[in-house]
Amino acid sequence: MTNNSLSKIIINANSRYPIRRKKIKDLILRTLESLQIFEPVYVEVDIIGDRKMRELKNKYLGIDETTDVLSFPLQESVINGRVGDNFVEFPDHLLHLGNIFVSYPQAQRQANLHKLGIDDEINQLVEHSIFHLVGIHHE
């Protein structure tokens, strides 16, 4: 089981974006456990607006538009509890996976389109991003 008492999961959100932090943290820990990653981790999730998301996507991907989620891994890969050859060890001894940015307005639009609650949509986006942070990608 993931040692969640030692994991550090930071969730940043403006008060105008109501989210359930505990639900997101629990989802992250369950997802990591399902991937057989049991050591304490560091993950940061930022819930942001479309303007900030557009800036990030333009800066890092060269695409001048918003999107629902971006993830920025800090490790090459962490699949089945094994880290890649370029593993970086941090002084806090946590497995630093990276950062996830979710556009709340885009998530809200998608939730409305799919007839989901905003919490469910955000959780799907975060779960998808955790896979990216550990090196599992889609085509």
Secondary structure, DSSP 8 states (H G I E B T S, - for coil): ---TTT-EEEEEE-TTS---HHHHHHHHHHHHHHTT--S-EEEEEEEE-HHHHHHHHHHHH---S--SEEEEESSS-EETTEE-TT----TT--EEEEEEEEEHHHHHHHHHHHT--HHHHHHHHHHHHHHHHTT----
